[in-house]
Amino acid sequence: MGKSQDPAARSRTVALVLVVLLVGVLVAVRVFSDGEAQAPVATPAGDEPGAGTASPGRPVVRPVEPDPTPVPEETLAGLRFEDVTDRVGLTGSGPDGPEPTAADMDAGAAVADIDDDGDLDLLLTSSGRASGLHRNDDGVFTDITDESGLPSLVGVTVAAFADVDADGHLDLFLGGPGTEFGRLLLGDASGRFRDGPRAWRVTAPGTGKRAIRGVDFGDVDRDGDLDLVVTDWNLGSFVAVEAARGDASDRFTGQCQYAATVRRLHAAGALQVTGATRAFRNDGDRFTDATQAWGLADLGIERPFTPQLVDLDDDGWLDLAVAGDSCSSRLYRNERGTGFVDVTRRAGVGTDENGMGSVVRDLDGDGRPDWLVTSIAYPTADGTCPPVGLFAGCSGNRVYLNRGRMRFEESTDELGLRDTGWGWGAVAADFANDGRLQVAVTNGRIGKADPDPTSQAEVYYAAFVDDPTSFRVRSDDGPYAEAAAQVGIDDDRVSHALVAFDHDRDGRLDLLVAHAGEPPTLYRNTTPPRRWIGIRLRDPSTPGNVAGLGSRVEVTSTDGATTTQWLHTSGSYEAQHPAELHVGLGEAGVARIRVWWPGEQTPQVVTEPQADRMITVTRAR
């Protein structure tokens, strides 16, 4: 038998164990779900009660003014836009609509060809008297909300079209806040929408704290039909933490620590959170809740905004990138259709504080999909974030460049894209048709235009009241620079959804900006013409995904340049893009197009298609 331990030694052992456990708990606060320590981000200097008012020892910190240097004309490449909102019929004809559910957060737009006539139609939400479904006829919009059989759109924040029942007609998902989870309407041959059978309904436990603000469709399990991911900006998780711990605002140094505590308490069973973030598997004749089975249950305790289903590691399976508020942006790898694994930390992403909008595009021209997440930028002279409140960030957007094998490199400053204000929706597209991407971001938050100069909180929020829509351009190898005013984009209202689409089919991408509680602004692209090609895909062999969502398309021009894009309709913020691709060619033609259909390792090749038009590539069998 071994020797028994004396009482003093036992006491020292117990004390040591307790210290180790305490250190483990403190470390856990800073750990994400995949077990790796959180990367540092700018955090408030303090969040103690009363921190919003400056004291003699704590002067009000104001943001650094942006660089006023204009962009050289050769970099602008002739880019110009004009406001044609009134001319095209998007100002609305009815009475002013009610205020959106959260005036500083909601204004959605979904763009799709609902009547298959080649023109792109538009559905607007939380946009005052312009809210509704607008049919596009040769570049002019007509409100067809009533004749389409749509219900009231009051309270709807986000919408998305997809043919979920494989009948050849687009269906429509509508999401909103409160206890109503969402509504799926089936489209028919007459152009009307109606509630479908109970099997198609999407439901979740009801709470009054939810706010559905993100939706995406994609074939997650590659069975030939479109599955659905819906994200809930779940305020309830943070309310629950306060209920569990009391008012926690004086116990945390920043929102990332707060968010980690939510996850830790939930994992330990000390925090019960009901969120409405859900993944639904399309089983051909119904939707089945697959949230738990696909490993996405923990996402429901976060505050996710914008989901995107895109193949980020080139293995033929759609991964899930989610831009999330309060340090909750996540990246999930698709495990060959069986579910998702959170790889956020090991992938090198998720360091943004207030992720809201999302863009997946090849930003550096290496043929791999990169990830831009919009957030809140409040640049200060010394780089610190003033003590405004627990959930007010400063460190701005993030650009994660894809280095292959699901590894990313944060390159925000190198590309000049950190500060676009209070960023919401975003797009990266070739508006000049010169082979280079430009980046646009919507901005704004409701606040006092004339703040109390002694109130740090009022000064902070006032910086975003007249925050203009950002439009960034770049030379071939330099950082992006602000050029909105130079190209004719002068919007400074509270704006959210942002969609780039060719509304008049003149070969130049136009820009739609959705405003909270007001009609949108449509900027028509009047840049001098250059060559281009538009691409739609058609897969008759897969009626559940006839548009070929999830495909990778590579366009090589006659001057040797290659552009790679991924066909999806998600991204921006509370927005849906059309299921088509646009490639600027400069002065060149098209040598070939290669299409990797979902799950295929060998591309279909189209040689020497005609440029300066929209073409349809039909899957060869």
C-alpha positions in Angstrom: 0.0 0.0 0.0 1.2 3.5 -0.7 1.7 6.1 2.0 -1.3 8.2 3.0 -0.9 12.0 2.4 -0.7 14.3 5.4 -3.5 16.9 5.8 -1.3 19.9 4.9 -0.2 18.2 1.7 -3.8 17.4 0.8 -4.8 21.1 1.4 -2.0 22.2 -0.9 -3.1 19.8 -3.6 -6.8 20.9 -3.4 -5.7 24.5 -3.6 -3.6 23.8 -6.7 -6.5 22.0 -8.4 -8.8 24.9 -7.7 -6.3 27.4 -9.2 -5.9 25.3 -12.3 -9.6 25.1 -12.7 -10.0 28.8 -12.3 -7.3 29.5 -14.9 -9.1 27.1 -17.2 -12.4 28.9 -16.9 -10.7 32.3 -17.6 -8.9 30.9 -20.6 -12.2 29.3 -21.8 -13.7 32.8 -22.0 -11.3 33.6 -24.8 -11.7 30.3 -26.7 -14.0 29.6 -29.6 -15.9 26.5 -30.4 -13.1 24.8 -32.3 -10.7 25.1 -29.3 -8.3 27.7 -30.5 -7.6 31.0 -28.7 -9.3 34.1 -30.1 -7.2 36.4 -32.3 -6.8 39.9 -30.8 -9.0 42.7 -32.0 -9.4 46.3 -31.0 -11.5 46.5 -27.8 -13.0 49.3 -25.9 -10.8 51.0 -23.4 -13.4 50.4 -20.7 -17.1 49.5 -20.4 -17.9 50.5 -16.8 -21.2 52.1 -16.1 -21.2 55.8 -17.2 -18.5 55.3 -19.7 -20.5 57.0 -22.4 -19.9 60.4 -20.8 -16.4 61.9 -20.8 -14.8 62.9 -17.6 -11.9 65.4 -16.9 -9.5 62.5 -17.1 -11.0 60.9 -20.1 -11.4 63.3 -23.1 -13.8 62.5 -25.9 -12.1 60.5 -28.7 -13.0 61.6 -32.2 -12.4 59.6 -35.4 -9.6 60.4 -37.7 -10.9 62.2 -40.8 -10.6 60.3 -44.1 -8.0 61.1 -46.7 -9.5 63.7 -49.1 -7.0 63.0 -51.9 -9.0 62.4 -55.1 -8.4 59.3 -57.2 -6.5 59.8 -60.5 -8.7 59.8 -63.5 -6.8 56.9 -65.1 -7.6 54.8 -62.1 -11.3 55.7 -62.3 -11.3 54.3 -65.9 -14.2 56.7 -66.7 -16.6 55.3 -64.1 -19.8 57.3 -63.7 -23.2 56.7 -62.3 -26.5 58.7 -62.3 -29.5 58.4 -60.1 -32.4 57.1 -62.2 -34.8 56.1 -59.3 -37.6 58.3 -60.3 -37.2 57.6 -64.0 -37.5 53.8 -63.6 -40.5 53.8 -61.2 -39.0 52.8 -57.9 -40.1 55.8 -55.8 -43.4 53.9 -54.9 -46.9 55.0 -55.5 -48.7 54.2 -52.3 -48.8 56.0 -48.9 -45.6 56.1 -46.8 -45.1 52.7 -45.3 -44.5 52.0 -41.6 -41.1 52.4 -40.1 -39.0 49.2 -40.5 -38.8 46.9 -37.5 -35.4 48.3 -36.6 -34.9 51.6 -38.5 -31.1 51.4 -38.2 -30.9 47.8 -39.3 -33.4 46.8 -42.0 -33.9 47.5 -45.8 -33.7 44.4 -48.0 -33.6 43.7 -51.7 -33.9 40.5 -53.8 -33.2 40.5 -57.5 -34.3 37.6 -59.8 -35.9 37.0 -63.2 -39.3 35.9 -61.8 -41.1 35.7 -65.1 -38.2 34.3 -67.1 -38.2 37.1 -69.7 -34.6 38.0 -69.4 -35.1 41.2 -67.4 -34.3 41.2 -63.7 -37.1 41.9 -61.3 -36.9 43.3 -57.8 -38.5 42.7 -54.4 -37.9 45.4 -51.7 -38.5 45.1 -48.0 -38.6 47.6 -45.2 -38.4 50.3 -47.9 -41.4 52.5 -47.0 -43.9 53.0 -49.8 -41.6 51.2 -52.3 -41.8 47.9 -50.4 -43.1 45.2 -52.7 -42.5 43.2 -55.9 -41.5 45.2 -59.0 -41.6 43.7 -62.5 -38.9 44.9 -64.8 -40.0 45.6 -68.4 -37.1 47.0 -70.5 -35.6 48.8 -67.5 -38.8 50.3 -66.1 -40.3 48.8 -62.9 -44.0 48.2 -62.2 -45.4 47.3 -58.7 -47.1 43.9 -59.1 -47.3 43.0 -55.4 -51.1 42.7 -55.2 -51.5 40.8 -58.5 -48.8 38.4 -57.5 -50.8 37.3 -54.4 -48.1 38.3 -52.0 -49.1 38.9 -48.3 -48.4 42.1 -46.5 -44.6 42.8 -46.4 -44.9 44.8 -43.2 -42.2 43.6 -40.8 -40.4 41.5 -43.5 -36.6 42.1 -43.4 -35.1 39.7 -45.9 -36.4 37.8 -48.9 -34.9 35.3 -51.4 -36.1 33.5 -54.5 -35.4 29.8 -55.4 -37.2 26.9 -57.0 -37.4 24.6 -54.0 -40.0 22.2 -55.4 -38.4 21.7 -58.9 -41.5 22.7 -60.8 -39.7 25.3 -62.9 -41.1 28.4 -61.1 -39.3 30.5 -58.5 -40.6 30.3 -54.9 -40.1 32.9 -52.3 -38.8 32.9 -48.7 -39.8 35.9 -46.4 -38.1 36.4 -43.1 -38.6 38.9 -40.2 -38.3 39.5 -36.5 -40.3 38.6 -33.5 -42.1 35.3 -32.9 -42.8 34.8 -36.7 -40.0 32.7 -38.0 -40.4 33.0 -41.7 -42.7 32.1 -44.6 -42.1 30.1 -47.7 -44.4 30.9 -50.6 -44.6 28.6 -53.7 -44.7 30.2 -57.1 -46.8 28.9 -60.0 -47.1 29.2 -63.8 -49.4 32.2 -63.5 -46.8 34.3 -61.6 -48.6 34.1 -58.3 -47.3 33.0 -54.9 -49.2 31.0 -52.3 -48.6 29.1 -49.1 -47.5 25.6 -49.9 -48.4 22.3 -48.2 -47.4 22.0 -44.5 -44.4 19.9 -45.4 -42.7 22.9 -47.0 -43.2 25.2 -44.0 -40.1 26.3 -42.1 -40.6 26.6 -38.3 -38.6 27.0 -35.1 -39.4 27.6 -31.4 -40.8 31.1 -31.0 -39.2 33.8 -29.0 -39.7 37.6 -29.1 -36.0 38.3 -29.3 -35.3 36.8 -32.8 -34.6 38.8 -35.9 -34.2 36.9 -39.2 -31.8 38.9 -41.4 -30.0 36.3 -43.5 -31.0 33.5 -45.9 -29.3 31.4 -48.6 -30.2 28.5 -50.8 -27.7 25.9 -52.0 -27.3 22.1 -52.5 -25.5 21.2 -49.3 -25.7 17.4 -49.7 -25.5 17.4 -53.5 -28.7 15.4 -53.9 -29.9 17.7 -56.7 -32.2 20.1 -54.9 -31.8 23.3 -52.9 -31.4 23.3 -49.1 -32.0 26.4 -47.0 -30.0 28.2 -44.3 -31.7 31.0 -42.3 -29.8 33.1 -39.7 -31.2 34.8 -36.7 -29.6 37.9 -35.1 -30.3 36.4 -31.7 -30.5 39.2 -29.2 -31.9 36.6 -26.7 -28.4 35.1 -26.1 -27.0 38.3 -24.7 -30.2 39.0 -22.7 -29.8 35.5 -21.2 -26.2 36.2 -20.2 -27.3 39.3 -18.3 -30.1 37.2 -16.6 -27.6 34.5 -15.6 -24.9 36.9 -14.3 -26.7 40.1 -13.6 -25.8 43.3 -15.5 -22.5 42.1 -17.1 -21.5 45.5 -18.7 -19.0 46.1 -15.9 -17.5 42.6 -16.0 -16.2 42.5 -19.6 -13.6 44.4 -21.5 -15.2 44.0 -24.9 -17.8 42.2 -26.9 -15.5 39.4 -28.0 -15.1 38.3 -24.4 -18.8 38.7 -23.8 -19.5 36.5 -26.9 -17.0 33.8 -25.7 -18.8 33.8 -22.4 -22.1 33.1 -24.1 -20.6 30.1 -25.8 -18.9 28.9 -22.6 -22.0 29.1 -20.4 -24.1 27.5 -23.1 -21.7 24.6 -23.5 -21.6 24.1 -19.7 -25.4 24.0 -19.6 -25.6 27.1 -17.5 -27.3 29.2 -20.2 -30.4 28.2 -22.1 -30.7 30.0 -25.4 -33.4 29.6 -28.1 -32.5 30.9 -31.4 -34.0 30.7 -34.8 -30.9 30.1 -36.9 -31.8 26.9 -38.8 -30.6 24.7 -41.7 -33.3 22.9 -43.6 -32.6 19.9 -45.8 -34.7 19.7 -49.0 -36.0 16.1 -49.3 -37.7 16.7 -52.6 -41.2 17.1 -51.3 -40.6 18.8 -48.0 -38.0 20.7 -45.8 -36.6 18.8 -42.8 -34.8 20.6 -40.0 -31.2 19.5 -40.2 -29.7 22.0 -37.9 -28.6 19.5 -35.3 -27.7 16.8 -37.8 -25.5 19.1 -39.8 -23.6 20.4 -36.7 -25.0 24.0 -36.8 -26.8 24.0 -33.4 -24.2 26.2 -31.7 -24.6 28.9 -34.4 -28.1 29.5 -33.0 -26.7 31.0 -29.8 -24.7 33.6 -31.8 -25.8 36.8 -33.6 -25.3 35.8 -37.2 -26.3 38.2 -40.0 -25.3 37.0 -43.5 -24.8 33.4 -44.5 -23.1 32.3 -47.8 -23.0 28.7 -49.2 -19.9 28.6 -51.4 -17.2 26.0 -52.0 -14.2 27.7 -50.4 -11.7 24.8 -50.5 -12.4 23.5 -54.0 -13.5 20.0 -52.9 -16.8 20.2 -54.7 -18.9 20.7 -51.5 -20.6 24.0 -50.4 -19.0 25.4 -47.3 -20.8 27.9 -45.0 -19.4 31.4 -44.3 -21.4 33.5 -41.9 -20.8 37.2 -41.1 -21.9 37.7 -37.5 -22.2 40.5 -35.1 -20.5 40.7 -31.7 -17.5 38.6 -32.7 -19.6 35.7 -34.1 -18.4 35.4 -37.7 -17.9 31.7 -38.5 -16.6 29.5 -41.2 -17.9 25.9 -41.5 -16.4 23.2 -43.7 -18.8 20.9 -45.5 -17.9 17.3 -44.6 -19.0 15.7 -47.9 -22.6 16.4 -47.4 -22.9 14.8 -43.9 -22.6 18.0 -42.0 -20.4 21.0 -41.1 -17.4 21.4 -38.9 -16.4 24.8 -37.4 -12.9 25.7 -38.7 -13.1 29.4 -37.9 -9.9 29.7 -35.9 -7.7 27.3 -37.8 -8.7 28.9 -41.0 -7.6 32.3 -39.8 -10.9 34.1 -40.0 -13.5 35.5 -37.6 -11.5 38.4 -36.1 -14.1 41.0 -37.2 -16.0 42.5 -34.2 -19.3 43.4 -35.8 -19.6 41.3 -39.0 -22.7 42.3 -40.9 -22.2 42.1 -44.7 -20.4 39.5 -46.7 -18.8 39.1 -50.1 -17.1 36.0 -51.5 -15.1 36.9 -54.6 -11.6 36.4 -56.0 -10.2 39.8 -54.8 -6.5 39.1 -55.6 -6.8 37.3 -58.9 -5.4 34.0 -57.9 -8.4 31.9 -58.8 -9.5 31.3 -55.2 -12.5 32.7 -53.4 -11.7 35.3 -50.8 -13.9 36.7 -48.1 -14.8 40.3 -47.3 -16.8 41.0 -44.1 -18.1 44.5 -43.4 -18.1 45.9 -39.9 -17.8 49.1 -37.9 -14.8 51.4 -38.4 -14.0 54.2 -36.0 -10.3 55.0 -36.6 -8.6 57.0 -33.9 -5.3 58.7 -33.7 -3.8 56.2 -31.2 -5.6 53.1 -32.5 -7.8 52.6 -29.4 -11.5 52.2 -29.3 -13.3 54.7 -27.0 -15.5 53.4 -24.2 -19.0 53.7 -25.7 -20.7 50.4 -25.0 -20.1 46.7 -24.9 -21.2 46.1 -28.5 -19.8 49.2 -30.3 -16.7 48.2 -32.2 -14.0 50.2 -34.0 -11.6 47.9 -35.9 -13.5 47.9 -39.2 -13.9 45.4 -42.0 -11.9 42.3 -42.7 -10.5 40.9 -45.9 -9.5 37.2 -45.7 -7.5 36.2 -48.7 -7.7 32.5 -49.5 -4.3 30.7 -49.5 -5.7 27.3 -50.3 -6.7 24.2 -48.2 -9.1 26.3 -46.1 -6.4 28.7 -44.9 -6.9 32.4 -45.1 -4.6 35.4 -44.6 -6.0 38.7 -43.1 -5.0 41.4 -45.6 -7.4 44.2 -44.9 -4.9 47.1 -44.7 -2.9 45.9 -47.7 -6.0 46.2 -49.8 -7.2 49.5 -48.2 -10.6 48.2 -47.2 -10.6 48.5 -43.4 -12.6 51.8 -43.0 -15.9 52.1 -44.9 -17.8 53.5 -41.9 -20.7 51.5 -40.3 -20.6 48.9 -43.0 -23.7 46.9 -44.0 -24.2 45.6 -47.5 -21.3 45.1 -49.9 -20.5 44.1 -53.4 -17.3 43.5 -55.4 -17.9 43.7 -59.1 -16.4 45.0 -62.4 -18.5 48.1 -62.9 -16.0 49.5 -65.4 -15.8 46.3 -67.5 -12.0 46.7 -67.5 -11.1 43.5 -65.7 -10.7 45.1 -62.3 -13.0 44.8 -59.3 -14.5 47.8 -57.5 -15.9 47.5 -54.0 -19.1 49.3 -52.8 -20.4 49.3 -49.2 -23.5 50.8 -47.7 -23.4 52.6 -44.4 -25.2 54.6 -41.7 -26.8 54.5 -38.3 -29.6 56.6 -36.8 -28.2 59.0 -34.2 -27.9 62.7 -33.3 -26.5 64.9 -36.0 -25.5 67.5 -33.4 -24.1 65.5 -30.5 -23.3 66.7 -27.0 -19.5 67.2 -27.4 -19.0 65.9 -23.8 -20.8 62.6 -24.6 -18.5 60.0 -26.0 -21.4 57.8 -27.0 -23.2 60.7 -28.9 -20.0 61.7 -30.7 -19.3 58.1 -31.6 -22.7 57.4 -33.1 -22.9 60.9 -34.8 -19.9 59.9 -36.9 -22.2 57.5 -38.8 -25.4 59.6 -39.2 -24.4 61.0 -42.6 -22.0 58.2 -43.4 -22.0 58.0 -47.2 -22.1 54.9 -49.3 -18.6 53.9 -50.1 -17.3 53.1 -53.6 -13.7 52.0 -53.8 -11.5 51.6 -56.8 -7.9 50.5 -57.3 -5.0 50.5 -59.7 -3.6 47.2 -60.9 -1.6 46.5 -57.8 -2.3 49.3 -55.3 -4.8 49.5 -52.4 -8.4 50.5 -52.9 -9.2 54.3 -52.5 -12.5 56.1 -52.0 -14.1 57.5 -55.1 -17.9 57.6 -54.5 -18.2 61.4 -54.9 -16.0 61.3 -58.1 -18.2 58.7 -59.8 -21.5 60.2 -58.9 -22.6 58.1 -55.9 -23.8 60.7 -53.4 -26.0 58.7 -51.0 -25.7 59.5 -47.3 -28.9 58.0 -45.9 -29.1 55.0 -43.6 -28.6 52.2 -46.2 -28.5 48.4 -45.9 -29.0 46.0 -48.9 -26.7 46.6 -51.8 -27.1 44.7 -55.1 -25.2 45.1 -58.4 -27.2 44.1 -61.5 -27.7 45.2 -65.1 -31.2 46.5 -64.8 -31.4 47.9 -68.4 -29.4 45.1 -70.1 -26.8 47.5 -71.6 -23.9 45.4 -70.5 -22.9 47.7 -67.5 -23.7 46.7 -63.9 -25.9 49.2 -62.1 -26.1 49.7 -58.3 -29.2 49.4 -56.1 -29.0 50.9 -52.6 -31.8 50.1 -50.2 -32.7 52.6 -47.5 -34.4 52.0 -44.1 -38.1 53.1 -44.4 -37.6 54.9 -47.7 -37.6 54.1 -51.4 -34.2 52.9 -52.7 -31.7 54.6 -54.9 -30.9 53.0 -58.3 -27.6 54.3 -59.8 -27.4 53.6 -63.5 -23.9 52.9 -64.8 -23.0 55.4 -67.5 -19.4 54.5 -67.8 -18.1 54.5 -71.4 -18.7 51.1 -72.9 -16.2 48.3 -72.9 -16.5 44.6 -73.8 -18.2 42.2 -71.5 -20.1 38.9 -71.3 -22.9 37.7 -69.1 -23.4 34.1 -68.2 -26.4 32.1 -67.1 -26.2 28.3 -66.5 -28.9 25.8 -67.2 -28.9 22.1 -66.1 -32.0 20.4 -67.4 -30.8 17.1 -65.9 -31.1 18.6 -62.4 -34.6 20.2 -62.1 -34.0 20.9 -58.4 -31.1 23.1 -59.3 -31.6 24.0 -62.9 -29.7 27.3 -62.5 -26.5 25.5 -61.5 -26.0 27.2 -58.2 -22.7 26.1 -56.7 -20.9 25.9 -60.0 -17.4 27.4 -60.6 -16.9 29.3 -63.9 -13.7 30.4 -65.4 -13.6 32.9 -68.3 -10.4 33.4 -70.3 -10.2 36.4 -72.6 -8.4 36.6 -75.9 -5.7 38.7 -74.2 -4.9 35.8 -71.8 -6.6 37.2 -68.7 -8.6 34.7 -66.6 -11.5 35.5 -64.3 -12.9 33.0 -61.8 -16.4 33.3 -60.3 -18.7 31.1 -58.2 -22.4 31.1 -59.0 -24.4 31.9 -55.9 -27.1 34.4 -55.0 -26.2 35.3 -51.4 -24.1 37.9 -49.8 -24.2 41.7 -49.2 -26.7 42.2 -46.3 -30.4 41.4 -46.4 -29.9 40.9 -50.1 -30.1 38.4 -52.9 -28.2 38.7 -56.2 -29.4 37.3 -59.5 -28.4 33.8 -60.5 -26.0 35.0 -63.3 -22.4 36.1 -63.7 -20.9 39.2 -65.3 -17.3 39.5 -66.6 -15.7 42.6 -67.9 -13.3 42.1 -70.8 -11.8 45.5 -71.5 -11.1 45.5 -75.3 -10.7 41.7 -75.6 -13.1 39.0 -76.6 -13.6 35.6 -75.0 -11.3 32.7 -75.8 -13.1 30.1 -73.7 -15.4 29.4 -70.8 -14.9 26.5 -68.4 -17.8 25.4 -66.1 -17.3 23.0 -63.2 -20.9 22.0 -62.5 -21.6 21.1 -58.8 -19.5 18.1 -57.7 -17.8 17.7 -61.1 -14.0 17.4 -61.3 -13.9 17.9 -65.1 -15.1 21.2 -66.6 -17.4 21.7 -69.5 -15.6 23.9 -72.1 -17.2 26.5 -74.4 -14.8 27.9 -77.0 -15.0 31.4 -78.5 -18.5 32.4 -77.4 -19.6 35.8 -78.7 -19.0 38.7 -76.2 -21.2 41.8 -75.5 -24.3 39.7 -74.7 -25.9 37.4 -72.1 -25.3 33.8 -73.0 -26.7 30.6 -71.5 -24.4 27.6 -71.0 -26.5 24.4 -71.0 -25.0 21.4 -69.2 -23.8 18.7 -71.7 -24.7 15.1 -71.0 
